[in-house]
């Protein structure tokens, strides 16, 4: 299901992230979705975009390279090959989120940024109500949530990945139901 409400929530996340994407950067979008909408929407802004998602179809043009890929532990890119790594509403779906954060650190250039969004624990009852009772958002997406990360959890995971505390910023949006985390390498 891809309801209008799902699309609205995705648009709001993208709007929060896009303002942090520098012009002419190399962006890796982990969990880019089957249609890779974020990378396609910012292709005129960036130098190159690389997307990975199990629902995507392999695709390449002058600026975009999309790979059908099961996100588990490794990201098939060279060390320090990206300026920006994005994960929008992805971390909560991963069985091994620490490994992907470690990989994000590895593929980021010095000065590069990891930009991610994830629902906070406060969002869980609302998301479950919207999905299972009102049926206005995708219940399979919500059922697939393996974790809801509080600020402290994500902070500890980012520190373990190699990011320094002073380079990690957590911003809340949508009434503290979601976090926007920006961590600079």
ABEGO torsion letter per residue (X at the ends): XBBAAAAAAAAAAAAAAAAABBBGBBBBBBGAEAAGAAAAAAAAABABBBBBBAABBBBBBAABBBBBBBBAABBBBBBGABABBBBBGAAAABABAAAAAAAAAAABBBGBBBBBBBBBAAAAAAAAAAAAAAGABBAAAAAABABBBBAAAAAAAAAAAGBBAAABBBBBBGGGABBBBBBBX
